[in-house]
Amino acid sequence: MIISVTLSKPVKNIEEILGRPYQRIKIRAANNSNSTSYMLELFTQKQAFHEQKSESELNDFLEKHAGKTFKNTLIRTESEEITILGNKKGECRRLVKKIDTAPKPSNITWNRKKNYLLPEGKAVPFLVLLGVMTAEGRVINSKYDKFRQINRFLEFLNDILPQVTKSVQNRPLRIADFGCGKSYLTFAVHYFLTEIKKIEVDIIGLDLKEDVINYCNEITSKLGLKGLLFAKGNIESYSYENSPDIMITLHACDTATDYALDYAVKHKAKAILSVPCCQHEINQQIDKNKSEEVFRPLLKYGILKERFSALVTDALRAEYLENSGYNVQLLEFIDMEHTPKNILIRAVKAKETENKGEMLENAEKLISGLQISPSIKKLLS
């Protein structure tokens, strides 16, 4: 059985053949109770599109395009990795590599024996449909990092649930996920709260890509999930019918994170879980010649300037959130070896905030020293 396929290196006239200038296509199995279907994610330079095919339709598609329309194709089955390479003459070469399916020694796999909130060995419907698990509950090797990421996020959520739910009575717990994308976390939060914690929820996922929203709503409908909706919208201008108790974001790009934090604060969210991404704004504003001399060694080299800018961005976000009445923690979300975007901002609404002036003063000193004008200051100061 085919588990996953990746097609890359398209021919020049790809748009004439498939209707769009696809750069690559990723395919994964989605096992249902009665049959095997496949989810296709088709990428152009700026967009991602989604399709679904049956097993026979996928075989026909690969027969027509593997090594031909796309010069590189990698097919992974339960026992083999098959590489199909095409050349300019239209010839195809097929390479087959056997996969060692024998159990690994315990000294290698000991770190996988963790008691996850979503445990291994038990099929979780949304994880099966999204291609993270098999129908038997086995985590697919190539998706293990995603599985760990989902569970890690749920751990952070679980820690703050008692503080949030004690003030929520006689109604569902309201959660907004801004920039939800393919919504691995949105589905995970819904499953964890409804199936494991037995908490009634009202969750909305928001994203700008209409095809992604349609795809997520299709999964919601297919799984018969209640209290979960996806909508197209911009974080800056979206109007949530009810203010969320918890606001989450995973890798909302650049200032989208700032607007999400601003939304949460202005709508009095009880908790915020945010993993920022792509902190370009401050990196683009910083000029080493205008910054105070003490910062210049950090701004001399591009890679240091980029990392320093990201840390400055998140430090300022934390200061302004504390000033807005939240207890804030900056935590390691996932190991650096899996993703460099590994800082999670966790903020829980406090009764009273002390030393507000001190927080604003600290933020202002940093802003002044670097001669920058960050969005978070304009939004939350």
C-alpha positions as CSV (number, residue, x, y, z in Angstrom):
1,M,0.0,0.0,0.0
2,I,1.2,3.5,-0.8
3,I,1.7,5.7,2.3
4,S,3.0,8.9,0.7
5,V,4.2,10.4,-2.5
6,T,6.2,13.5,-3.3
7,L,6.5,14.8,-6.9
8,S,8.9,17.6,-7.7
9,K,10.9,19.2,-10.6
10,P,8.0,19.9,-12.9
11,V,8.4,20.3,-16.7
12,K,8.3,23.8,-18.1
13,N,4.8,23.4,-19.6
14,I,3.3,22.1,-16.4
15,E,0.5,24.7,-16.4
16,E,-0.7,23.5,-19.8
17,I,-0.8,19.9,-18.5
18,L,-2.4,20.4,-15.1
19,G,-4.0,23.8,-15.4
20,R,-1.8,25.5,-12.8
21,P,2.0,26.1,-12.5
22,Y,2.5,23.5,-9.7
23,Q,6.0,23.4,-8.2
24,R,5.5,20.1,-6.3
25,I,2.7,17.8,-5.1
26,K,2.6,16.0,-1.8
27,I,0.2,13.0,-1.4
28,R,-0.7,11.0,1.7
29,A,-2.9,8.1,2.5
30,A,-6.1,8.8,4.4
31,N,-7.5,5.5,5.6
32,N,-11.2,5.2,6.1
33,S,-13.0,2.3,7.6
34,N,-14.1,0.9,4.2
35,S,-11.5,2.0,1.7
36,T,-8.2,3.9,1.2
37,S,-8.3,7.4,-0.3
38,Y,-5.5,9.9,-0.8
39,M,-5.2,13.6,0.0
40,L,-3.2,15.6,-2.5
41,E,-1.6,19.0,-1.6
42,L,-0.6,20.8,-4.8
43,F,1.8,23.7,-4.4
44,T,2.3,26.7,-6.7
45,Q,4.8,29.3,-5.8
46,K,2.3,31.2,-3.6
47,Q,-0.7,28.9,-3.0
48,A,-1.6,25.4,-1.9
49,F,-4.6,23.5,-3.4
50,H,-6.2,20.3,-2.2
51,E,-7.8,17.3,-3.9
52,Q,-8.8,13.8,-3.0
53,K,-8.4,10.6,-5.1
54,S,-9.3,7.0,-4.7
55,E,-6.5,4.4,-4.8
56,S,-7.2,3.6,-8.5
57,E,-7.3,7.3,-9.4
58,L,-4.0,7.8,-7.7
59,N,-2.4,4.9,-9.6
60,D,-3.6,6.4,-12.9
61,F,-2.3,9.8,-11.9
62,L,1.2,8.4,-11.0
63,E,1.3,6.3,-14.2
64,K,0.7,9.5,-16.2
65,H,2.8,12.0,-14.4
66,A,5.6,10.3,-12.3
67,G,8.9,10.8,-14.0
68,K,7.2,12.6,-16.9
69,T,5.3,15.7,-15.9
70,F,7.4,15.7,-12.7
71,K,11.0,14.6,-13.2
72,N,11.5,13.5,-9.5
73,T,9.0,11.3,-7.8
74,L,9.4,9.5,-4.4
75,I,6.8,6.9,-3.5
76,R,6.9,5.4,0.0
77,T,5.1,2.1,0.8
78,E,5.1,0.1,4.0
79,S,8.1,-1.8,2.8
80,E,9.8,0.2,0.0
81,E,11.0,3.6,-1.1
82,I,10.6,3.9,-4.9
83,T,12.3,6.8,-6.7
84,I,11.3,7.5,-10.3
85,L,13.6,9.8,-12.2
86,G,12.9,11.3,-15.6
87,N,15.4,12.8,-18.0
88,K,15.2,15.3,-21.0
89,K,14.8,12.4,-23.4
90,G,11.6,11.3,-21.8
91,E,13.2,8.2,-20.3
92,C,12.4,7.0,-16.8
93,R,14.6,5.3,-14.3
94,R,13.1,3.4,-11.3
95,L,15.1,2.9,-8.1
96,V,13.8,0.7,-5.3
97,K,15.1,0.7,-1.7
98,K,13.8,-1.7,0.9
99,I,12.7,-0.3,4.2
100,D,13.8,-2.0,7.4
101,T,10.6,-2.7,9.2
102,A,12.2,-4.7,12.1
103,P,11.7,-3.2,15.6
104,K,14.5,-0.9,16.5
105,P,16.7,-1.6,19.6
106,S,15.4,-0.1,22.8
107,N,18.5,2.1,23.2
108,I,17.4,3.9,20.0
109,T,13.7,4.2,20.5
110,W,13.5,4.8,24.2
111,N,12.6,8.5,23.6
112,R,9.4,7.4,21.8
113,K,8.0,5.6,24.9
114,K,6.5,8.7,26.3
115,N,2.9,8.8,27.6
116,Y,1.5,11.3,25.2
117,L,-1.8,13.0,25.8
118,L,-2.8,11.6,22.4
119,P,-1.3,8.1,22.9
120,E,0.3,5.9,20.2
121,G,-1.4,2.7,19.4
122,K,-4.9,4.1,19.5
123,A,-6.3,5.4,16.2
124,V,-7.3,9.1,16.5
125,P,-9.7,9.8,13.6
126,F,-8.4,13.2,12.6
127,L,-4.8,12.0,12.7
128,V,-5.7,9.1,10.5
129,L,-7.5,11.4,8.0
130,L,-4.6,13.9,8.0
131,G,-2.1,11.2,7.4
132,V,-0.3,11.3,10.7
133,M,-1.5,7.8,11.9
134,T,-2.4,4.6,10.2
135,A,-5.9,3.1,10.8
136,E,-4.3,0.8,13.4
137,G,-3.0,3.8,15.4
138,R,0.7,3.6,14.4
139,V,2.3,6.9,13.9
140,I,3.8,7.2,10.4
141,N,7.6,7.7,10.7
142,S,7.7,10.8,8.5
143,K,5.0,12.4,10.6
144,Y,6.5,11.7,14.0
145,D,7.8,15.2,14.5
146,K,4.3,16.5,13.8
147,F,2.8,14.0,16.3
148,R,5.3,15.2,19.0
149,Q,4.5,18.9,18.2
150,I,0.8,18.3,18.6
151,N,1.2,16.6,21.9
152,R,3.6,19.2,23.2
153,F,1.1,22.0,22.4
154,L,-1.6,20.0,24.2
155,E,0.6,19.7,27.3
156,F,0.9,23.5,27.4
157,L,-2.9,23.8,27.0
158,N,-3.6,21.2,29.7
159,D,-1.5,23.1,32.2
160,I,-3.6,26.2,32.1
161,L,-7.1,24.6,31.7
162,P,-7.9,24.7,35.4
163,Q,-7.2,28.4,35.6
164,V,-9.4,29.1,32.5
165,T,-12.3,26.7,33.1
166,K,-13.0,27.8,36.6
167,S,-14.5,31.0,35.3
168,V,-16.4,29.3,32.5
169,Q,-19.8,28.0,33.6
170,N,-23.0,26.9,31.9
171,R,-21.6,27.4,28.4
172,P,-19.0,25.9,26.0
173,L,-15.3,26.8,26.3
174,R,-14.6,29.3,23.5
175,I,-11.4,29.0,21.5
176,A,-10.1,31.0,18.5
177,D,-7.2,29.7,16.3
178,F,-5.9,32.5,14.2
179,G,-3.9,31.5,11.1
180,C,-5.0,27.9,11.5
181,G,-3.6,26.6,8.2
182,K,-4.2,22.9,7.8
183,S,-5.4,22.9,11.4
184,Y,-3.5,20.0,12.9
185,L,-3.6,21.9,16.2
186,T,-7.2,23.0,15.9
187,F,-8.4,19.4,15.4
188,A,-6.1,18.2,18.2
189,V,-7.4,20.8,20.7
190,H,-11.0,19.8,19.8
191,Y,-10.3,16.1,20.1
192,F,-8.4,16.5,23.4
193,L,-11.0,18.7,25.0
194,T,-14.1,16.9,23.9
195,E,-13.0,13.2,23.8
196,I,-10.4,13.2,26.7
197,K,-11.3,16.0,29.0
198,K,-15.1,15.8,28.2
199,I,-15.4,19.6,27.9
200,E,-18.0,21.2,25.6
201,V,-16.3,23.6,23.2
202,D,-17.0,26.3,20.7
203,I,-13.9,26.5,18.5
204,I,-13.3,28.6,15.4
205,G,-10.3,28.4,13.0
206,L,-9.5,31.4,10.9
207,D,-7.3,31.6,7.8
208,L,-7.0,33.7,4.7
209,K,-6.8,30.8,2.3
210,E,-10.3,29.8,1.1
211,D,-9.2,26.4,-0.2
212,V,-7.6,25.5,3.2
213,I,-10.8,26.6,5.0
214,N,-13.0,24.5,2.7
215,Y,-10.7,21.5,3.2
216,C,-10.9,21.8,7.0
217,N,-14.6,22.2,7.0
218,E,-14.9,19.1,4.8
219,I,-12.9,17.1,7.4
220,T,-15.1,18.5,10.2
221,S,-18.2,17.4,8.3
222,K,-16.7,14.0,7.4
223,L,-15.8,13.3,11.1
224,G,-19.1,14.7,12.3
225,L,-17.4,17.1,14.8
226,K,-19.6,19.4,16.9
227,G,-18.5,22.8,18.1
228,L,-15.9,23.3,15.4
229,L,-16.0,25.7,12.5
230,F,-13.5,27.2,10.1
231,A,-13.9,30.6,8.4
232,K,-12.0,32.8,6.0
233,G,-10.9,36.1,7.5
234,N,-8.2,38.5,8.4
235,I,-7.0,38.7,12.0
236,E,-6.9,42.5,11.9
237,S,-10.6,42.9,11.1
238,Y,-12.3,39.6,12.0
239,S,-15.3,39.8,14.3
240,Y,-15.8,36.8,16.5
241,E,-19.4,36.4,17.6
242,N,-18.3,35.7,21.2
243,S,-15.0,36.7,22.8
244,P,-12.7,33.7,23.0
245,D,-11.6,32.3,26.4
246,I,-8.4,31.0,24.8
247,M,-6.6,32.4,21.7
248,I,-4.1,30.2,20.0
249,T,-1.7,30.8,17.0
250,L,0.9,28.5,15.5
251,H,3.4,30.2,13.2
252,A,1.2,33.2,12.3
253,C,3.7,35.0,10.1
254,D,5.4,38.3,11.2
255,T,2.9,40.9,12.4
256,A,-0.1,38.6,12.2
257,T,1.0,37.4,15.6
258,D,0.9,40.9,16.9
259,Y,-2.7,41.4,15.6
260,A,-3.7,38.1,17.1
261,L,-2.3,39.1,20.5
262,D,-4.0,42.5,20.2
263,Y,-7.3,40.8,19.5
264,A,-6.9,38.5,22.5
265,V,-6.1,41.4,24.8
266,K,-8.9,43.7,23.6
267,H,-11.4,40.8,23.8
268,K,-10.2,39.9,27.3
269,A,-9.1,36.4,26.5
270,K,-8.3,34.4,29.6
271,A,-5.3,32.7,28.1
272,I,-3.1,33.0,25.0
273,L,-0.9,30.3,23.5
274,S,1.1,31.6,20.6
275,V,4.1,30.3,18.7
276,P,5.4,33.2,16.6
277,C,7.0,32.9,13.1
278,C,9.0,35.0,10.6
279,Q,9.7,38.1,12.7
280,H,10.6,40.2,9.7
281,E,9.3,43.6,10.9
282,I,12.0,44.5,13.4
283,N,14.8,42.8,11.4
284,Q,13.9,45.1,8.5
285,Q,13.7,48.2,10.7
286,I,17.0,47.7,12.6
287,D,19.9,49.8,11.2
288,K,23.2,49.1,13.0
289,N,24.4,52.6,12.3
290,K,21.4,54.1,14.1
291,S,21.3,51.6,17.0
292,E,23.1,52.2,20.2
293,E,26.7,51.1,20.1
294,V,26.1,48.3,22.6
295,F,24.0,46.4,20.1
296,R,26.3,46.7,17.1
297,P,28.2,43.4,17.6
298,L,24.8,41.6,17.5
299,L,23.9,43.4,14.3
300,K,27.2,43.0,12.4
301,Y,26.4,39.5,11.0
302,G,23.2,38.7,9.2
303,I,22.4,35.4,11.0
304,L,22.9,37.0,14.4
305,K,20.9,40.0,13.4
306,E,18.0,37.8,12.3
307,R,18.0,35.8,15.5
308,F,18.5,38.9,17.7
309,S,15.5,40.6,15.9
310,A,13.3,37.5,16.6
311,L,14.2,37.6,20.3
312,V,13.7,41.3,20.5
313,T,10.2,40.9,18.9
314,D,9.1,38.2,21.4
315,A,10.6,40.0,24.4
316,L,8.6,43.1,23.5
317,R,5.5,41.1,23.0
318,A,6.0,39.6,26.5
319,E,6.5,43.0,28.1
320,Y,3.3,44.5,26.5
321,L,1.3,41.4,27.4
322,E,2.4,41.7,31.0
323,N,1.5,45.4,31.0
324,S,-1.9,44.4,29.7
325,G,-2.5,42.2,32.8
326,Y,-1.2,38.8,31.9
327,N,1.2,36.5,33.6
328,V,3.6,35.6,30.8
329,Q,6.0,32.7,30.1
330,L,8.3,32.2,27.2
331,L,8.8,28.4,26.8
332,E,10.6,26.0,24.5
333,F,7.8,24.6,22.3
334,I,9.7,21.9,20.6
335,D,13.4,20.8,20.3
336,M,15.5,23.1,18.1
337,E,16.5,20.0,16.0
338,H,12.9,19.8,14.8
339,T,12.2,23.5,14.1
340,P,14.0,26.8,14.8
341,K,10.6,28.4,15.5
342,N,10.5,26.9,19.0
343,I,9.4,29.7,21.4
344,L,5.9,29.6,22.7
345,I,4.3,32.6,24.4
346,R,2.0,31.5,27.1
347,A,0.0,34.2,28.8
348,V,-2.8,33.8,31.4
349,K,-4.9,36.7,32.6
350,A,-4.0,37.8,36.1
351,K,-6.2,39.7,38.6
352,E,-3.9,42.6,38.8
353,T,-0.6,43.6,37.1
354,E,2.1,45.2,39.2
355,N,4.8,47.6,38.0
356,K,3.1,48.5,34.7
357,G,5.3,51.5,34.4
358,E,8.4,49.4,34.7
359,M,7.4,47.1,31.9
360,L,6.6,49.9,29.6
361,E,9.9,51.6,30.5
362,N,11.8,48.4,29.8
363,A,10.2,48.1,26.4
364,E,10.7,51.7,25.6
365,K,14.4,51.5,26.4
366,L,14.8,48.6,24.0
367,I,12.8,50.3,21.3
368,S,14.7,53.6,21.7
369,G,18.1,51.9,21.7
370,L,17.4,50.1,18.5
371,Q,15.5,53.0,16.9
372,I,12.6,50.8,15.8
373,S,8.8,51.2,15.6
374,P,7.2,47.7,16.3
375,S,3.6,47.0,15.6
376,I,3.1,45.6,19.1
377,K,3.8,49.0,20.6
378,K,1.2,50.7,18.5
379,L,-1.4,48.0,19.3
380,L,-0.9,47.4,23.0
381,S,0.8,50.4,24.6
